[in-house]
Amino acid sequence: MRRILRWIVDSSFDQRHTIIDCGDGFEALQQFAEFHPDLVLMDIQLQETNGFELTEAMYRKDPDTKVIFVTSHDTPIFRNKADTLHARGFILKDNLSELPNIIQSLTLEGGIQ
């Protein structure tokens, strides 16, 4: 899944960007603190935590973080939680064709460099 997401993100931009993928929430938080990414693609189900808790931790470090949830869990509770966290998108893994449009809209807003 991470290779597919990397390809989608890479193909959504005219120029190359640094893409960092992480195997777990702890690594993601470390990489976030070091690299301050313009965009975070976040799964909800993670090994030692969940994507909502991790997103909240990232917001504490940078409230302007742009998060798109990419998940296979499509429930009203999860969608509402993503909305509460002001996620920029909520995409199901079986419908990744929506991801480039969301990324492009964030780019047009000036939110992604």
C-alpha positions as CSV (number, residue, x, y, z in Angstrom):
1,M,0.0,0.0,0.0
2,R,2.8,2.4,0.8
3,R,4.4,1.9,-2.6
4,I,1.0,2.6,-4.3
5,L,0.6,5.8,-2.2
6,R,4.1,6.9,-3.0
7,W,3.4,6.5,-6.7
8,I,0.1,8.4,-6.5
9,V,1.7,11.3,-4.6
10,D,4.7,11.4,-6.9
11,S,2.5,11.5,-10.0
12,S,0.3,14.3,-8.5
13,F,3.1,16.9,-8.7
14,D,5.0,18.4,-11.6
15,Q,8.2,18.3,-9.7
16,R,9.8,15.7,-7.4
17,H,9.1,15.9,-3.7
18,T,10.6,14.1,-0.7
19,I,8.3,11.3,0.4
20,I,8.9,9.6,3.7
21,D,6.9,6.5,4.6
22,C,6.9,5.0,8.0
23,G,6.3,1.5,9.3
24,D,4.6,2.6,12.6
25,G,3.3,5.5,14.5
26,F,6.5,6.0,16.6
27,E,8.6,6.3,13.5
28,A,6.0,8.6,11.9
29,L,6.1,11.0,14.8
30,Q,10.0,11.1,14.8
31,Q,10.0,11.7,11.0
32,F,7.3,14.4,11.4
33,A,9.4,16.2,14.0
34,E,12.5,16.1,11.9
35,F,11.1,16.9,8.4
36,H,7.9,19.0,9.0
37,P,6.1,17.6,6.0
38,D,3.6,19.7,4.0
39,L,1.2,16.7,3.8
40,V,0.6,13.6,5.9
41,L,-1.2,10.6,4.6
42,M,-2.5,8.8,7.7
43,D,-4.0,5.4,8.2
44,I,-6.4,4.9,11.1
45,Q,-5.2,1.5,12.2
46,L,-1.6,1.5,13.3
47,Q,0.5,-1.0,15.3
48,E,0.9,0.6,18.7
49,T,-1.5,3.6,18.4
50,N,-4.2,4.8,16.0
51,G,-4.1,7.5,13.3
52,F,-6.4,9.8,15.2
53,E,-4.1,9.9,18.3
54,L,-1.0,10.3,16.1
55,T,-2.7,13.2,14.2
56,E,-3.5,14.9,17.5
57,A,0.2,14.6,18.5
58,M,1.2,16.1,15.2
59,Y,-1.2,19.0,15.6
60,R,0.3,19.7,19.0
61,K,3.7,20.1,17.2
62,D,2.3,22.0,14.2
63,P,-1.4,23.0,14.2
64,D,-1.2,23.8,10.4
65,T,-0.5,20.1,9.5
66,K,-2.5,18.9,6.5
67,V,-3.7,15.3,7.0
68,I,-5.5,13.1,4.6
69,F,-6.8,9.8,6.1
70,V,-6.3,6.8,3.9
71,T,-8.2,3.9,5.4
72,S,-10.2,0.8,4.8
73,H,-12.5,1.7,7.7
74,D,-15.5,3.6,6.4
75,T,-17.7,4.3,9.4
76,P,-19.6,7.4,10.4
77,I,-17.7,7.5,13.7
78,F,-14.3,7.5,11.9
79,R,-15.5,10.1,9.3
80,N,-16.8,12.4,12.1
81,K,-13.5,12.0,14.0
82,A,-11.6,13.0,10.9
83,D,-13.8,16.0,10.4
84,T,-13.3,17.0,14.1
85,L,-9.6,16.8,13.5
86,H,-10.0,19.0,10.4
87,A,-8.6,16.4,8.1
88,R,-8.2,17.6,4.5
89,G,-9.6,14.3,3.2
90,F,-10.9,10.9,4.0
91,I,-10.2,8.3,1.3
92,L,-10.9,4.6,1.2
93,K,-8.1,2.4,0.2
94,D,-10.3,0.8,-2.5
95,N,-10.9,4.3,-4.0
96,L,-7.5,5.9,-4.2
97,S,-8.4,7.5,-7.5
98,E,-9.7,10.5,-5.4
99,L,-6.3,11.2,-3.8
100,P,-4.7,13.1,-6.7
101,N,-7.7,15.5,-6.8
102,I,-7.4,16.3,-3.1
103,I,-3.6,16.7,-3.4
104,Q,-4.1,19.1,-6.4
105,S,-6.7,21.1,-4.5
106,L,-4.3,21.5,-1.6
107,T,-1.6,22.6,-4.0
108,L,-3.8,25.2,-5.6
109,E,-4.7,26.5,-2.2
110,G,-1.0,27.1,-1.7
111,G,-0.9,24.6,1.1
112,I,1.6,22.2,-0.5
113,Q,4.9,23.5,-1.8
